[in-house]
Amino acid sequence: KVEHKEMKTLTSDQLSAFFQEARYSGVFALYYIDLTTGLRRGELLGLKWSDIDLEKGDLRVQRQIGRIDGKIIEMPLKTKNAYRTLPLPADAISVLKIQKCKVGNSEWVFPSPTGGPMSPDSVLHMLHRVLKRAGLPKVRFHDLRHTFATLALQNGVDIKTVSGMLGHFSAGFTLDTYAHVTTSAKREAAKTMGSILSGAV
């Protein structure tokens, strides 16, 4: 069994403080899109405008950005399930339209100041700076993905859908990872059933 590093997630109250600070720091789009899609850090940085259909509201995950021997390079995704197409909500489409105007003719959705893909380390430093300024606990970049999954599951999105969006190889893996979230949902379901049935007795 894989040892899971302690998972931390941001609550919806913490998210509004986080977004406010991210907006102030000029990095709102990057983190907003990540929290809307649950992309891995490398996948987010690997997005090109050719992967996004703003009319249809689709985003295709096709590659990731990694660092090898100090060089920032494009890499294929980890597994075949990681190649996926995600629907985008209206707000995310608006955020991307603004981002497109901001980056001009760069092929990358989130380019570095030099115009190439952004370094995985720099988005992590940025994340920690935003969290610190917002007075929030320090979380890993991967915890933004956990936040996406946790909020989706808590708000009634089924495990199979969440698993597909995260690009996991099986819903079983997603269930294992987020057992703590689904357990509390089951408890709520039991309460709901209890009140329905006791009302019928």
FENVEN-V548792 format. One line per field, one symbol per residue. ss: DSSP state (~ for helix, > for strand, _ for the rest). psi: psi as a letter, one per 30 degrees, with the letter a starting at -180 (. if undefined). burial: b if it has 16 or more other ideal C-beta (glycine too) atoms within 10 Angstrom, else e. Layout:
ss->???
psi->???
burial->???
This chain:
ss->___________~~~~~~~~~~~~~___~~~~~~~~~~___~~~~~__>~~~>>____>>>>__>>>>>__>>>>>____~~~_>>>>__~~~~~~~~~~~~~~____>__>_____>__~~~~~~~~~~~~~~________~~~~~~~~~~~~~____~~~~~~~~____~~~~~~~_~~~~~~~~~~~~~~~~~~~~~~_
psi->kkjkkkkklkleeeeeeeeeeeeefggeeeeeeefffglleeeefgklfffkjfefhkkkjfllklkkhfkjlklllelfffjlkkkkleeeeeeeeeeeeefbgkfkeillfffallkeeefeeeeeeeeeefhllklleffeeeeeeeeeefggkleeeeeeefglflfeeeeeegeeefeeeeeeeeeeeeeeefff.
burial->eeeeeebebbeeebbebbbebbeeeebbbbbbbbbbbbbbbbbbbbbbbebbeeeeeebebbbbbbeeeeebeeeebeeeebebebebeeebbebbeebbeeeeebebbbbbeeeebbbbeebeebbeebbeebebeebbbebbbbbbbbbbbbeeeebeebbbbbbbeeeeebbebbeebbeeeeeeeeeeeeeeeeeee
